């Protein structure tokens, strides 16, 4: 249970910060002599962060529901129903298709500490560079469906461990001109179907874990820490940008490389 709580903290922080949760979990697994995470714990960690994004952005989800209802049943165009929902749905397709068809092959190819060092360092630098060079700061209301598709294609790249889903989607959003806050918010909203889909695909594991105390510890810890991480992240990037995350990713890549080679 203590181990579940520790991993819940790691998952809650790294799932939402652009530092790659998969890289951290792969490194921790390797330090445990390559033993895979217990199934109950692994399922709980991802379900917990899925619940966290639902809770933190409940106003956004409520507005999306109301706007979609208005567009469908009252014939009035709303941003949520006519733009945001199609952008989220279309943006979820690339990662969903590639994830179903090739996720196991990708993980088998990259699931070792050495393979994650290059994505960790390079994508962190790319995130900082794109943010620094972006001269526009479009609001969420200025998002369009085509942008959603492009950001969704970037999200598919995050299936490679070490890339980080939030790094990929925020980099694409900033390259398209969205503000830091809008980029992060859309990134989290876009990631929700992927998190929910992953939980749905492992529903048998979910049901099999209901009797495990560590399962509930993992859910609660990752959910609570995830909410705190989102709040911290949104405030931090508005003031300081992404340079600190680029430095952290490079330092972590160097640490992993040193430990692995020794």
N, C-alpha and C positions, 0 to 999 in steps of 0.2 A: 504493500500500500504506500509506503514511503517512496519506493521507486516510481510508482505511478504518479505520485504527487510531483516529484522532481521532473519527470518527463512532461507532466501537464504544464508545469511552469515554462519549460523549454518550448513546447508546442504552442502555448498561448502567446508567447512573445514572438517567436520566429515565424509563425504562420502569417502574421499581419505586418511585421516589419520586413523591409526588403533585404533580408539576409539569408533566405532559403532555409525553411524548416527541414526539408529533405536532407540537406547537407549536414545539418546538426544531428539529425537522427541517425544518419548513416555513420557519422563519426562516433557517436555514442555506441552504436551497435558494434562497430569495429573495436572500440575500446573494451567491449564486453566479449572479446575474442570471437567476434563474428556471429554471436548468437542472435537470432532474430528477436524482435520485441514480442512479448507475449501477446497473443491474438486479442485478448480482452482489452489490454492496455492500448494497443494500436488502434482498435476500433473506437475506443472511448475518446482518445485524443482528438481524432478528426471530427467526431460527432460533437464534442465540446466546443470546438472552434466554429463549427457550423451554427450551433445555437447562439454563440456569442455575437456573430454578425447579424443574426435575426433580431436579437435583443437590442443591440446598440443602434441599429438603423431602423427601428420599428416605425418611426415616423415616415421614413422614405418608403417602406413597404406598404404602409397604410395609404400614403398618397398615390402610390403606384396602383393599388387596388381600386381606390376611388376614381382615379383618372381613367383607368381601363374600363371600369363599369360605366362611366359617363360616356366614353367614346363608343362603346358597344351598344348600349341600350338607349341612349338619348341622342345619338348621332352628332354629338359635339366633339370637335377635335380638341384633345388635350395633349400636352407635352408627354405626360406619363403614358397615356394609352396609345398615342400615335407615333411617338419617337422612342422614348426610353424603353418601353417593353419590347418592341421589335429589335432595338439595338442589343438588348440583353439576350434575347432569344437567338438572334443571328450570331452574336458574338460568342455564344456558348457552343455553337455547332463544331467549330474546328477542334477544340480541345476534347469535346465529347467523342467525336468520330475517331480521332487519332488515339485517344485514351482507350477506347474499347478495342480497337484493332491492334494497337502496337505497344500499349503500356508495359506489358510484361517483358517484351523484348528490349524496350528502352531501359527499364530498370535493371535487367540482367546485364546489359552492356555497360551501364554507368554506376552500378551499385558497388562502388569501392571508393575508399578515401582519395586515392590518387586522381581518379577521373573527375572529381568534383572541384578540384583546386582551380583549374582554368576557368570554368564557368563562374565560380565565386568571384575571382579577381576581375575578369574582363567585363562581366555584366554590371558589376558595381561601378566600375569606371564609366561604362556606357550610360548608366542611369544619371550619374553626376554630370557628365559632359552634355547630354541632351537637355537636361534641366537648365544648365548654365547658358546654353546657346538659344534656348527657346525664348522668343521675344513676345509671344502672345500669351494672354491669360483669359481664355474663354471660360465662361461660366458653364455649369451643368446644363442650363437651358439652351445653350448654343450647340450642344451635342447633336449630331445627326446619325442616321442609321448606318451610313457608310463608315463613319468613324467607329461605330460599334463593331463592325465586321473586322476592320483593321486591328483594333485592339484585341479582338477575339483570336485573330491569327497569332498575335504576339503571345497571348495566353497559352496557346498550344505549345510554344517553345519551352514553357516552364515544365513540361513533362520530363525534360532532361534535368536530373538532380543537380542542384547547385545554381540553376538559373534563377529561381524564385519567381513565383507567379506574380506577386505584387511588383517586383522589379521590372518584369517584362511588360506588364500591362500599364504601369505608370510611365515607363519610358516611352511606350507607344502613344499614350495619351498626351504627354508633354510634347512629343514630336509633332502631334496634330494640333497643338496650340491650346489645349485645355490647361486651366490653372492648376496649381499644385493640389489645392483642396478638391477641386472637381475631379482631377485625375485619380486621387486616392479614393474618393467616394465611389466613383464608377468602378474602379478596380475591385473594391470590396463587394459591391452589388453584383458585378459580373462573376466574381468567384463563388458566390453563394450557390448557384445551380450546380457548379462543379463539386462543391463540398457535399451538397445534398445528394447528388448523383452517386458519388463515391460511397456515401453511407447506404444508399439504396441498393447498390450492387453487392454490398456486404451485409445484407439484412440477415442472412443465416448466421453469420458470425456475431452479429448484434444480438440476435435472440439467444444464441448459445452462451453469451457472456452475461446474461441478466443475473445469474447467481453468483458472479464474482464481485467481491467488495472492491477490488482494485479497479474494476470497470467504472464504478460510480465515482471513485476518487479521481480518476483520470478525466471524466466528463466535467465534474465540478471545477477542478483546478484549471483545466485548459480553458473553460468557459469564462471564469472570473478573471483570470490573467489575460485572456484574449480581449475582453471588454476594456480593461485598463490599458492594454497595449495599443488598441485602436485610438483611444482618447489621447494618449501620449503622442502617438505618431502624427495625428492630424494637427495637433498644436505645435509639435516640433518642426515639421517640414514647412509650415507657414512662416516660421521665423528664421530657420537656419538652412533649409534645403536638404540636400542628400549627400553632402561631402562626407559627413561623419559615417554614414553607412558604407560608402565606397571604401573608406579607410578600414573600417571594421572587417569588411569582406576580404580585403587584401591581406590583412593581418591574420584572419582565420585561415585563409588559404595557405599562407606561409607556415603557420603553426601546424596545420594538418600535414603539409609536405615534410616538415622537419621530423615530426613524430613518426610518420609513416616510414621514412627512409631510415630512421634509427630503430 
